[in-house]
Amino acid sequence: MRVVWQLLAVVLVSMVAGQSVAAAEDDPWATLGLGLVASVLSVYVYAWVVGRTEKRAVTEVARKGAVGAVGAVGRGVLIGTLVFAAVVANIAFVGHYEVDGWGSYTGAVGLAGFMAGASVTEELLFRGVLFRIMEERFGTWGALVPTSVLFGAWHLANPDASLWGAAVIALSAGPMLGAAYVASRSLWLPIGLHFGWNFAASGIFSTEVSGNDTQQGLLDASTSGPTLISGGAFGPEASLYTLVFCALVTVGLLWLARRRGRLTLRRSKRADAAALAR
């Protein structure tokens, strides 16, 4: 039942947060404020429901050592931004991403709030609840594959979604974000990485995000060309460059997790029996 309660709590707060932020989309500063409030509220709700259902300290979103949490988020934002910038740079190199000038800084402000709310709630749902609980039973590899597939399928509900785009997300962003959690054993790093990627896509480079045609960000730019290169209507997340660069980051994070001894194996039936006995 803990899975049910945790999923219900996170999905409910995600729906409320999403509706609140969407209602203020015409006011970028209100969108920013509501997005940040929604992010904080989502983390508190997650910590509360996990603490109540599992009777433990919720270390993956621990508030102790705030400097450490901020640093982890900051590192994630930097990684996500740089990886997306590398993708766009390669698309531009072959002539399928063009900048026509400056866009809208107020648009970027609003997108920061929107992407903050979306990034936090999705990480709490997929890495905080689904991946973490599946990993307890099936080990790191047994959790990484199905949660990545589910994460890709989640994006099929977006306006210009495609099976190819969802497949690329399942093969790139899903493993990368899961590996970020395993390497750090904290949700702060994948939250920062997710936000950095999404904000770079929308708020900086003004591209589509997972099939969503967002407001204009800092740059007035456009993509063109074959879907395999530019990502088409789904955005650069469906580009082969995304597969390559996310795979490199995923391998690096999993190597770090292995070095730190944080990869887990499938739990045996004997361990399950012992846990039930306790």
ChimeraX commands (.cxc) that place a marker at each C-alpha (Angstrom):
marker #1 position 0.00,0.00,0.00 radius 0.5
marker #1 position 2.93,2.36,0.48 radius 0.5
marker #1 position 3.37,2.53,-3.30 radius 0.5
marker #1 position -0.29,3.42,-3.74 radius 0.5
marker #1 position -0.26,6.15,-1.09 radius 0.5
marker #1 position 3.00,7.63,-2.32 radius 0.5
marker #1 position 1.88,7.66,-5.94 radius 0.5
marker #1 position -1.47,9.20,-5.04 radius 0.5
marker #1 position 0.15,11.94,-2.95 radius 0.5
marker #1 position 2.74,12.86,-5.59 radius 0.5
marker #1 position 0.27,12.71,-8.50 radius 0.5
marker #1 position -2.27,14.82,-6.60 radius 0.5
marker #1 position 0.20,17.54,-5.70 radius 0.5
marker #1 position 1.53,17.42,-9.29 radius 0.5
marker #1 position -1.96,17.99,-10.70 radius 0.5
marker #1 position -2.69,20.86,-8.33 radius 0.5
marker #1 position 0.70,22.43,-9.00 radius 0.5
marker #1 position 0.31,22.05,-12.76 radius 0.5
marker #1 position -3.12,23.66,-12.79 radius 0.5
marker #1 position -1.91,26.55,-10.60 radius 0.5
marker #1 position 1.10,27.28,-12.77 radius 0.5
marker #1 position -0.91,26.96,-15.99 radius 0.5
marker #1 position -3.49,29.44,-14.66 radius 0.5
marker #1 position -0.77,32.10,-14.36 radius 0.5
marker #1 position 0.95,31.44,-17.70 radius 0.5
marker #1 position 0.23,34.99,-18.94 radius 0.5
marker #1 position 2.19,36.48,-16.02 radius 0.5
marker #1 position 5.81,35.27,-16.09 radius 0.5
marker #1 position 6.65,36.45,-12.58 radius 0.5
marker #1 position 3.56,34.81,-11.12 radius 0.5
marker #1 position 4.44,31.63,-13.03 radius 0.5
marker #1 position 7.95,31.72,-11.56 radius 0.5
marker #1 position 6.63,32.23,-8.04 radius 0.5
marker #1 position 3.97,29.54,-8.30 radius 0.5
marker #1 position 6.44,27.12,-9.87 radius 0.5
marker #1 position 8.88,27.55,-6.99 radius 0.5
marker #1 position 6.11,27.23,-4.40 radius 0.5
marker #1 position 4.81,24.10,-6.14 radius 0.5
marker #1 position 8.32,22.62,-6.13 radius 0.5
marker #1 position 8.82,23.18,-2.41 radius 0.5
marker #1 position 5.32,21.93,-1.57 radius 0.5
marker #1 position 5.86,18.79,-3.66 radius 0.5
marker #1 position 9.05,17.94,-1.80 radius 0.5
marker #1 position 7.34,18.44,1.57 radius 0.5
marker #1 position 4.41,16.24,0.56 radius 0.5
marker #1 position 6.78,13.54,-0.70 radius 0.5
marker #1 position 8.84,13.63,2.51 radius 0.5
marker #1 position 5.68,13.49,4.62 radius 0.5
marker #1 position 4.01,10.57,2.84 radius 0.5
marker #1 position 7.22,8.52,2.55 radius 0.5
marker #1 position 8.07,9.15,6.19 radius 0.5
marker #1 position 4.58,8.09,7.30 radius 0.5
marker #1 position 4.36,4.98,5.11 radius 0.5
marker #1 position 7.94,3.73,5.55 radius 0.5
marker #1 position 8.66,4.89,9.11 radius 0.5
marker #1 position 12.10,6.22,8.31 radius 0.5
marker #1 position 14.10,9.38,7.78 radius 0.5
marker #1 position 13.59,10.45,4.17 radius 0.5
marker #1 position 17.27,10.98,3.40 radius 0.5
marker #1 position 16.84,11.32,-0.37 radius 0.5
marker #1 position 15.31,14.78,0.15 radius 0.5
marker #1 position 17.01,15.54,3.47 radius 0.5
marker #1 position 17.00,19.21,4.42 radius 0.5
marker #1 position 20.00,18.82,6.73 radius 0.5
marker #1 position 23.04,20.39,5.20 radius 0.5
marker #1 position 21.13,22.80,3.00 radius 0.5
marker #1 position 24.38,23.89,1.36 radius 0.5
marker #1 position 24.93,20.31,0.20 radius 0.5
marker #1 position 21.41,20.08,-1.24 radius 0.5
marker #1 position 21.78,23.40,-3.07 radius 0.5
marker #1 position 25.18,22.28,-4.36 radius 0.5
marker #1 position 23.73,19.00,-5.66 radius 0.5
marker #1 position 20.92,20.84,-7.43 radius 0.5
marker #1 position 23.41,23.32,-8.85 radius 0.5
marker #1 position 25.65,20.55,-10.19 radius 0.5
marker #1 position 22.65,18.89,-11.76 radius 0.5
marker #1 position 21.54,22.15,-13.41 radius 0.5
marker #1 position 25.04,22.66,-14.79 radius 0.5
marker #1 position 25.25,19.13,-16.18 radius 0.5
marker #1 position 21.77,19.29,-17.73 radius 0.5
marker #1 position 22.44,22.69,-19.32 radius 0.5
marker #1 position 25.83,21.67,-20.72 radius 0.5
marker #1 position 24.53,18.39,-22.14 radius 0.5
marker #1 position 21.63,20.09,-23.90 radius 0.5
marker #1 position 23.96,22.84,-25.15 radius 0.5
marker #1 position 26.19,20.13,-26.64 radius 0.5
marker #1 position 23.18,18.64,-28.44 radius 0.5
marker #1 position 22.12,22.01,-29.85 radius 0.5
marker #1 position 25.68,22.90,-30.84 radius 0.5
marker #1 position 25.91,19.75,-32.94 radius 0.5
marker #1 position 22.53,20.36,-34.55 radius 0.5
marker #1 position 23.66,23.93,-35.35 radius 0.5
marker #1 position 26.96,22.66,-36.76 radius 0.5
marker #1 position 25.09,20.76,-39.49 radius 0.5
marker #1 position 22.86,23.76,-40.18 radius 0.5
marker #1 position 19.59,22.69,-38.56 radius 0.5
marker #1 position 19.48,25.15,-35.65 radius 0.5
marker #1 position 19.54,28.87,-36.38 radius 0.5
marker #1 position 19.47,31.91,-34.08 radius 0.5
marker #1 position 17.79,35.02,-35.47 radius 0.5
marker #1 position 18.44,37.26,-32.48 radius 0.5
marker #1 position 17.34,37.78,-28.90 radius 0.5
marker #1 position 14.03,36.45,-27.70 radius 0.5
marker #1 position 12.19,37.28,-24.48 radius 0.5
marker #1 position 13.74,37.42,-21.01 radius 0.5
marker #1 position 10.28,37.53,-19.43 radius 0.5
marker #1 position 9.42,34.39,-21.37 radius 0.5
marker #1 position 12.51,32.74,-19.89 radius 0.5
marker #1 position 11.42,33.80,-16.39 radius 0.5
marker #1 position 8.03,32.16,-16.80 radius 0.5
marker #1 position 9.56,29.03,-18.28 radius 0.5
marker #1 position 11.90,28.74,-15.30 radius 0.5
marker #1 position 8.90,28.52,-12.97 radius 0.5
marker #1 position 7.03,26.08,-15.19 radius 0.5
marker #1 position 10.04,23.79,-15.66 radius 0.5
marker #1 position 10.88,23.88,-11.95 radius 0.5
marker #1 position 7.46,22.53,-11.04 radius 0.5
marker #1 position 7.50,19.90,-13.79 radius 0.5
marker #1 position 11.05,18.72,-13.05 radius 0.5
marker #1 position 10.52,18.33,-9.32 radius 0.5
marker #1 position 7.21,16.48,-9.52 radius 0.5
marker #1 position 8.41,14.12,-12.27 radius 0.5
marker #1 position 11.56,13.24,-10.34 radius 0.5
marker #1 position 9.62,12.61,-7.14 radius 0.5
marker #1 position 7.27,10.33,-9.07 radius 0.5
marker #1 position 9.71,8.39,-11.25 radius 0.5
marker #1 position 12.93,8.32,-9.25 radius 0.5
marker #1 position 11.59,8.99,-5.77 radius 0.5
marker #1 position 8.73,6.50,-5.76 radius 0.5
marker #1 position 8.90,4.10,-8.72 radius 0.5
marker #1 position 12.65,3.66,-9.19 radius 0.5
marker #1 position 13.51,3.62,-5.50 radius 0.5
marker #1 position 10.91,1.03,-4.55 radius 0.5
marker #1 position 11.55,-1.18,-7.59 radius 0.5
marker #1 position 15.27,-1.08,-6.89 radius 0.5
marker #1 position 14.66,-2.45,-3.39 radius 0.5
marker #1 position 13.21,-5.60,-4.91 radius 0.5
marker #1 position 14.85,-5.97,-8.32 radius 0.5
marker #1 position 18.17,-4.18,-7.93 radius 0.5
marker #1 position 19.53,-1.21,-9.87 radius 0.5
marker #1 position 19.36,-2.77,-13.34 radius 0.5
marker #1 position 15.96,-4.30,-12.69 radius 0.5
marker #1 position 14.61,-0.86,-11.80 radius 0.5
marker #1 position 16.46,1.22,-14.38 radius 0.5
marker #1 position 14.95,-0.47,-17.45 radius 0.5
marker #1 position 11.20,-0.46,-16.59 radius 0.5
marker #1 position 11.21,3.04,-15.06 radius 0.5
marker #1 position 13.01,4.40,-18.13 radius 0.5
marker #1 position 10.37,2.81,-20.38 radius 0.5
marker #1 position 7.59,4.27,-18.23 radius 0.5
marker #1 position 9.28,7.68,-18.28 radius 0.5
marker #1 position 9.37,7.61,-22.07 radius 0.5
marker #1 position 5.74,6.48,-22.29 radius 0.5
marker #1 position 4.73,9.29,-19.92 radius 0.5
marker #1 position 5.68,11.80,-22.63 radius 0.5
marker #1 position 3.35,10.27,-25.21 radius 0.5
marker #1 position 0.55,12.39,-23.75 radius 0.5
marker #1 position 2.26,15.60,-24.91 radius 0.5
marker #1 position 0.79,17.53,-27.88 radius 0.5
marker #1 position 3.30,16.65,-30.64 radius 0.5
marker #1 position 4.47,13.41,-29.09 radius 0.5
marker #1 position 5.75,10.55,-31.20 radius 0.5
marker #1 position 6.76,6.96,-30.57 radius 0.5
marker #1 position 10.28,7.78,-31.75 radius 0.5
marker #1 position 10.55,10.71,-29.33 radius 0.5
marker #1 position 9.25,8.63,-26.43 radius 0.5
marker #1 position 11.70,5.86,-27.33 radius 0.5
marker #1 position 14.64,8.27,-27.31 radius 0.5
marker #1 position 13.61,9.59,-23.90 radius 0.5
marker #1 position 13.34,6.01,-22.62 radius 0.5
marker #1 position 16.86,5.32,-23.90 radius 0.5
marker #1 position 18.47,8.60,-22.88 radius 0.5
marker #1 position 16.84,10.77,-20.22 radius 0.5
marker #1 position 15.35,7.84,-18.28 radius 0.5
marker #1 position 18.67,6.03,-17.71 radius 0.5
marker #1 position 20.57,9.28,-17.19 radius 0.5
marker #1 position 18.24,10.55,-14.45 radius 0.5
marker #1 position 18.07,7.13,-12.82 radius 0.5
marker #1 position 21.88,6.95,-12.83 radius 0.5
marker #1 position 22.05,10.42,-11.27 radius 0.5
marker #1 position 19.94,9.18,-8.38 radius 0.5
marker #1 position 22.00,6.00,-7.94 radius 0.5
marker #1 position 25.31,7.88,-8.02 radius 0.5
marker #1 position 24.20,10.42,-5.41 radius 0.5
marker #1 position 21.51,8.48,-3.50 radius 0.5
marker #1 position 19.69,11.78,-3.40 radius 0.5
marker #1 position 16.89,13.28,-5.50 radius 0.5
marker #1 position 18.57,16.69,-5.57 radius 0.5
marker #1 position 21.01,15.80,-8.36 radius 0.5
marker #1 position 18.41,14.35,-10.80 radius 0.5
marker #1 position 16.04,17.22,-9.99 radius 0.5
marker #1 position 18.73,19.74,-10.90 radius 0.5
marker #1 position 19.74,17.79,-14.01 radius 0.5
marker #1 position 16.12,17.51,-15.18 radius 0.5
marker #1 position 15.50,21.21,-14.64 radius 0.5
marker #1 position 18.77,22.23,-16.30 radius 0.5
marker #1 position 17.93,20.20,-19.40 radius 0.5
marker #1 position 14.33,21.43,-19.66 radius 0.5
marker #1 position 15.17,25.07,-19.00 radius 0.5
marker #1 position 18.06,25.05,-21.44 radius 0.5
marker #1 position 15.73,23.60,-24.09 radius 0.5
marker #1 position 12.96,26.11,-23.53 radius 0.5
marker #1 position 14.23,29.11,-21.57 radius 0.5
marker #1 position 17.60,29.49,-23.29 radius 0.5
marker #1 position 17.55,27.88,-26.74 radius 0.5
marker #1 position 13.79,28.24,-27.38 radius 0.5
marker #1 position 13.21,24.74,-28.75 radius 0.5
marker #1 position 10.26,22.39,-28.34 radius 0.5
marker #1 position 10.36,20.28,-25.16 radius 0.5
marker #1 position 9.11,16.70,-25.50 radius 0.5
marker #1 position 6.52,17.77,-28.07 radius 0.5
marker #1 position 5.47,20.91,-26.19 radius 0.5
marker #1 position 5.79,24.14,-28.17 radius 0.5
marker #1 position 6.71,26.45,-25.28 radius 0.5
marker #1 position 6.93,30.22,-25.11 radius 0.5
marker #1 position 10.00,31.92,-26.53 radius 0.5
marker #1 position 13.06,31.94,-24.29 radius 0.5
marker #1 position 16.22,34.05,-24.34 radius 0.5
marker #1 position 17.01,33.29,-27.98 radius 0.5
marker #1 position 14.83,33.76,-31.04 radius 0.5
marker #1 position 15.73,30.51,-32.76 radius 0.5
marker #1 position 14.36,27.64,-34.79 radius 0.5
marker #1 position 15.22,24.06,-35.73 radius 0.5
marker #1 position 14.75,22.34,-39.09 radius 0.5
marker #1 position 15.80,19.29,-41.01 radius 0.5
marker #1 position 15.46,15.52,-40.51 radius 0.5
marker #1 position 13.89,14.26,-37.30 radius 0.5
marker #1 position 16.91,12.08,-36.57 radius 0.5
marker #1 position 19.07,15.21,-36.45 radius 0.5
marker #1 position 16.84,18.02,-35.15 radius 0.5
marker #1 position 14.19,15.96,-33.38 radius 0.5
marker #1 position 11.41,17.42,-35.53 radius 0.5
marker #1 position 8.23,18.61,-33.84 radius 0.5
marker #1 position 9.18,16.69,-30.67 radius 0.5
marker #1 position 12.26,18.85,-30.19 radius 0.5
marker #1 position 15.97,18.00,-29.86 radius 0.5
marker #1 position 15.12,15.37,-27.26 radius 0.5
marker #1 position 14.28,13.12,-30.23 radius 0.5
marker #1 position 17.65,13.74,-31.90 radius 0.5
marker #1 position 20.31,11.07,-32.23 radius 0.5
marker #1 position 22.70,13.57,-30.63 radius 0.5
marker #1 position 20.60,13.34,-27.48 radius 0.5
marker #1 position 21.07,9.58,-27.43 radius 0.5
marker #1 position 24.84,9.93,-27.76 radius 0.5
marker #1 position 25.44,12.64,-25.16 radius 0.5
marker #1 position 22.99,11.28,-22.59 radius 0.5
marker #1 position 24.55,7.83,-22.97 radius 0.5
marker #1 position 27.97,9.31,-22.19 radius 0.5
marker #1 position 26.66,11.00,-19.05 radius 0.5
marker #1 position 24.79,7.85,-18.01 radius 0.5
marker #1 position 27.93,5.72,-18.32 radius 0.5
marker #1 position 29.90,8.26,-16.29 radius 0.5
marker #1 position 27.29,8.37,-13.52 radius 0.5
marker #1 position 26.98,4.58,-13.35 radius 0.5
marker #1 position 30.77,4.29,-13.19 radius 0.5
marker #1 position 30.72,6.76,-10.29 radius 0.5
marker #1 position 27.92,4.80,-8.60 radius 0.5
marker #1 position 29.88,1.56,-8.97 radius 0.5
marker #1 position 33.02,3.17,-7.59 radius 0.5
marker #1 position 31.04,4.41,-4.59 radius 0.5
marker #1 position 29.49,0.97,-4.07 radius 0.5
marker #1 position 25.95,2.24,-4.67 radius 0.5
marker #1 position 24.77,-0.25,-7.29 radius 0.5
marker #1 position 22.42,-2.81,-5.75 radius 0.5
marker #1 position 21.62,-6.36,-6.78 radius 0.5
marker #1 position 18.27,-8.14,-6.95 radius 0.5
marker #1 position 17.06,-8.99,-3.47 radius 0.5
marker #1 position 16.75,-12.71,-2.81 radius 0.5
marker #1 position 13.58,-14.47,-1.71 radius 0.5
marker #1 position 15.31,-15.28,1.58 radius 0.5
marker #1 position 15.84,-11.55,2.17 radius 0.5
marker #1 position 12.18,-10.93,1.37 radius 0.5
marker #1 position 11.13,-13.58,3.90 radius 0.5
marker #1 position 13.40,-12.09,6.53 radius 0.5
marker #1 position 11.99,-8.62,5.90 radius 0.5
marker #1 position 8.45,-9.95,6.30 radius 0.5
marker #1 position 9.44,-11.72,9.51 radius 0.5
marker #1 position 10.71,-8.46,10.95 radius 0.5
marker link #1:1,2 radius 0.2
marker link #1:2,3 radius 0.2
marker link #1:3,4 radius 0.2
marker link #1:4,5 radius 0.2
marker link #1:5,6 radius 0.2
marker link #1:6,7 radius 0.2
marker link #1:7,8 radius 0.2
marker link #1:8,9 radius 0.2
marker link #1:9,10 radius 0.2
marker link #1:10,11 radius 0.2
marker link #1:11,12 radius 0.2
marker link #1:12,13 radius 0.2
marker link #1:13,14 radius 0.2
marker link #1:14,15 radius 0.2
marker link #1:15,16 radius 0.2
marker link #1:16,17 radius 0.2
marker link #1:17,18 radius 0.2
marker link #1:18,19 radius 0.2
marker link #1:19,20 radius 0.2
marker link #1:20,21 radius 0.2
marker link #1:21,22 radius 0.2
marker link #1:22,23 radius 0.2
marker link #1:23,24 radius 0.2
marker link #1:24,25 radius 0.2
marker link #1:25,26 radius 0.2
marker link #1:26,27 radius 0.2
marker link #1:27,28 radius 0.2
marker link #1:28,29 radius 0.2
marker link #1:29,30 radius 0.2
marker link #1:30,31 radius 0.2
marker link #1:31,32 radius 0.2
marker link #1:32,33 radius 0.2
marker link #1:33,34 radius 0.2
marker link #1:34,35 radius 0.2
marker link #1:35,36 radius 0.2
marker link #1:36,37 radius 0.2
marker link #1:37,38 radius 0.2
marker link #1:38,39 radius 0.2
marker link #1:39,40 radius 0.2
marker link #1:40,41 radius 0.2
marker link #1:41,42 radius 0.2
marker link #1:42,43 radius 0.2
marker link #1:43,44 radius 0.2
marker link #1:44,45 radius 0.2
marker link #1:45,46 radius 0.2
marker link #1:46,47 radius 0.2
marker link #1:47,48 radius 0.2
marker link #1:48,49 radius 0.2
marker link #1:49,50 radius 0.2
marker link #1:50,51 radius 0.2
marker link #1:51,52 radius 0.2
marker link #1:52,53 radius 0.2
marker link #1:53,54 radius 0.2
marker link #1:54,55 radius 0.2
marker link #1:55,56 radius 0.2
marker link #1:56,57 radius 0.2
marker link #1:57,58 radius 0.2
marker link #1:58,59 radius 0.2
marker link #1:59,60 radius 0.2
marker link #1:60,61 radius 0.2
marker link #1:61,62 radius 0.2
marker link #1:62,63 radius 0.2
marker link #1:63,64 radius 0.2
marker link #1:64,65 radius 0.2
marker link #1:65,66 radius 0.2
marker link #1:66,67 radius 0.2
marker link #1:67,68 radius 0.2
marker link #1:68,69 radius 0.2
marker link #1:69,70 radius 0.2
marker link #1:70,71 radius 0.2
marker link #1:71,72 radius 0.2
marker link #1:72,73 radius 0.2
marker link #1:73,74 radius 0.2
marker link #1:74,75 radius 0.2
marker link #1:75,76 radius 0.2
marker link #1:76,77 radius 0.2
marker link #1:77,78 radius 0.2
marker link #1:78,79 radius 0.2
marker link #1:79,80 radius 0.2
marker link #1:80,81 radius 0.2
marker link #1:81,82 radius 0.2
marker link #1:82,83 radius 0.2
marker link #1:83,84 radius 0.2
marker link #1:84,85 radius 0.2
marker link #1:85,86 radius 0.2
marker link #1:86,87 radius 0.2
marker link #1:87,88 radius 0.2
marker link #1:88,89 radius 0.2
marker link #1:89,90 radius 0.2
marker link #1:90,91 radius 0.2
marker link #1:91,92 radius 0.2
marker link #1:92,93 radius 0.2
marker link #1:93,94 radius 0.2
marker link #1:94,95 radius 0.2
marker link #1:95,96 radius 0.2
marker link #1:96,97 radius 0.2
marker link #1:97,98 radius 0.2
marker link #1:98,99 radius 0.2
marker link #1:99,100 radius 0.2
marker link #1:100,101 radius 0.2
marker link #1:101,102 radius 0.2
marker link #1:102,103 radius 0.2
marker link #1:103,104 radius 0.2
marker link #1:104,105 radius 0.2
marker link #1:105,106 radius 0.2
marker link #1:106,107 radius 0.2
marker link #1:107,108 radius 0.2
marker link #1:108,109 radius 0.2
marker link #1:109,110 radius 0.2
marker link #1:110,111 radius 0.2
marker link #1:111,112 radius 0.2
marker link #1:112,113 radius 0.2
marker link #1:113,114 radius 0.2
marker link #1:114,115 radius 0.2
marker link #1:115,116 radius 0.2
marker link #1:116,117 radius 0.2
marker link #1:117,118 radius 0.2
marker link #1:118,119 radius 0.2
marker link #1:119,120 radius 0.2
marker link #1:120,121 radius 0.2
marker link #1:121,122 radius 0.2
marker link #1:122,123 radius 0.2
marker link #1:123,124 radius 0.2
marker link #1:124,125 radius 0.2
marker link #1:125,126 radius 0.2
marker link #1:126,127 radius 0.2
marker link #1:127,128 radius 0.2
marker link #1:128,129 radius 0.2
marker link #1:129,130 radius 0.2
marker link #1:130,131 radius 0.2
marker link #1:131,132 radius 0.2
marker link #1:132,133 radius 0.2
marker link #1:133,134 radius 0.2
marker link #1:134,135 radius 0.2
marker link #1:135,136 radius 0.2
marker link #1:136,137 radius 0.2
marker link #1:137,138 radius 0.2
marker link #1:138,139 radius 0.2
marker link #1:139,140 radius 0.2
marker link #1:140,141 radius 0.2
marker link #1:141,142 radius 0.2
marker link #1:142,143 radius 0.2
marker link #1:143,144 radius 0.2
marker link #1:144,145 radius 0.2
marker link #1:145,146 radius 0.2
marker link #1:146,147 radius 0.2
marker link #1:147,148 radius 0.2
marker link #1:148,149 radius 0.2
marker link #1:149,150 radius 0.2
marker link #1:150,151 radius 0.2
marker link #1:151,152 radius 0.2
marker link #1:152,153 radius 0.2
marker link #1:153,154 radius 0.2
marker link #1:154,155 radius 0.2
marker link #1:155,156 radius 0.2
marker link #1:156,157 radius 0.2
marker link #1:157,158 radius 0.2
marker link #1:158,159 radius 0.2
marker link #1:159,160 radius 0.2
marker link #1:160,161 radius 0.2
marker link #1:161,162 radius 0.2
marker link #1:162,163 radius 0.2
marker link #1:163,164 radius 0.2
marker link #1:164,165 radius 0.2
marker link #1:165,166 radius 0.2
marker link #1:166,167 radius 0.2
marker link #1:167,168 radius 0.2
marker link #1:168,169 radius 0.2
marker link #1:169,170 radius 0.2
marker link #1:170,171 radius 0.2
marker link #1:171,172 radius 0.2
marker link #1:172,173 radius 0.2
marker link #1:173,174 radius 0.2
marker link #1:174,175 radius 0.2
marker link #1:175,176 radius 0.2
marker link #1:176,177 radius 0.2
marker link #1:177,178 radius 0.2
marker link #1:178,179 radius 0.2
marker link #1:179,180 radius 0.2
marker link #1:180,181 radius 0.2
marker link #1:181,182 radius 0.2
marker link #1:182,183 radius 0.2
marker link #1:183,184 radius 0.2
marker link #1:184,185 radius 0.2
marker link #1:185,186 radius 0.2
marker link #1:186,187 radius 0.2
marker link #1:187,188 radius 0.2
marker link #1:188,189 radius 0.2
marker link #1:189,190 radius 0.2
marker link #1:190,191 radius 0.2
marker link #1:191,192 radius 0.2
marker link #1:192,193 radius 0.2
marker link #1:193,194 radius 0.2
marker link #1:194,195 radius 0.2
marker link #1:195,196 radius 0.2
marker link #1:196,197 radius 0.2
marker link #1:197,198 radius 0.2
marker link #1:198,199 radius 0.2
marker link #1:199,200 radius 0.2
marker link #1:200,201 radius 0.2
marker link #1:201,202 radius 0.2
marker link #1:202,203 radius 0.2
marker link #1:203,204 radius 0.2
marker link #1:204,205 radius 0.2
marker link #1:205,206 radius 0.2
marker link #1:206,207 radius 0.2
marker link #1:207,208 radius 0.2
marker link #1:208,209 radius 0.2
marker link #1:209,210 radius 0.2
marker link #1:210,211 radius 0.2
marker link #1:211,212 radius 0.2
marker link #1:212,213 radius 0.2
marker link #1:213,214 radius 0.2
marker link #1:214,215 radius 0.2
marker link #1:215,216 radius 0.2
marker link #1:216,217 radius 0.2
marker link #1:217,218 radius 0.2
marker link #1:218,219 radius 0.2
marker link #1:219,220 radius 0.2
marker link #1:220,221 radius 0.2
marker link #1:221,222 radius 0.2
marker link #1:222,223 radius 0.2
marker link #1:223,224 radius 0.2
marker link #1:224,225 radius 0.2
marker link #1:225,226 radius 0.2
marker link #1:226,227 radius 0.2
marker link #1:227,228 radius 0.2
marker link #1:228,229 radius 0.2
marker link #1:229,230 radius 0.2
marker link #1:230,231 radius 0.2
marker link #1:231,232 radius 0.2
marker link #1:232,233 radius 0.2
marker link #1:233,234 radius 0.2
marker link #1:234,235 radius 0.2
marker link #1:235,236 radius 0.2
marker link #1:236,237 radius 0.2
marker link #1:237,238 radius 0.2
marker link #1:238,239 radius 0.2
marker link #1:239,240 radius 0.2
marker link #1:240,241 radius 0.2
marker link #1:241,242 radius 0.2
marker link #1:242,243 radius 0.2
marker link #1:243,244 radius 0.2
marker link #1:244,245 radius 0.2
marker link #1:245,246 radius 0.2
marker link #1:246,247 radius 0.2
marker link #1:247,248 radius 0.2
marker link #1:248,249 radius 0.2
marker link #1:249,250 radius 0.2
marker link #1:250,251 radius 0.2
marker link #1:251,252 radius 0.2
marker link #1:252,253 radius 0.2
marker link #1:253,254 radius 0.2
marker link #1:254,255 radius 0.2
marker link #1:255,256 radius 0.2
marker link #1:256,257 radius 0.2
marker link #1:257,258 radius 0.2
marker link #1:258,259 radius 0.2
marker link #1:259,260 radius 0.2
marker link #1:260,261 radius 0.2
marker link #1:261,262 radius 0.2
marker link #1:262,263 radius 0.2
marker link #1:263,264 radius 0.2
marker link #1:264,265 radius 0.2
marker link #1:265,266 radius 0.2
marker link #1:266,267 radius 0.2
marker link #1:267,268 radius 0.2
marker link #1:268,269 radius 0.2
marker link #1:269,270 radius 0.2
marker link #1:270,271 radius 0.2
marker link #1:271,272 radius 0.2
marker link #1:272,273 radius 0.2
marker link #1:273,274 radius 0.2
marker link #1:274,275 radius 0.2
marker link #1:275,276 radius 0.2
marker link #1:276,277 radius 0.2
marker link #1:277,278 radius 0.2
view
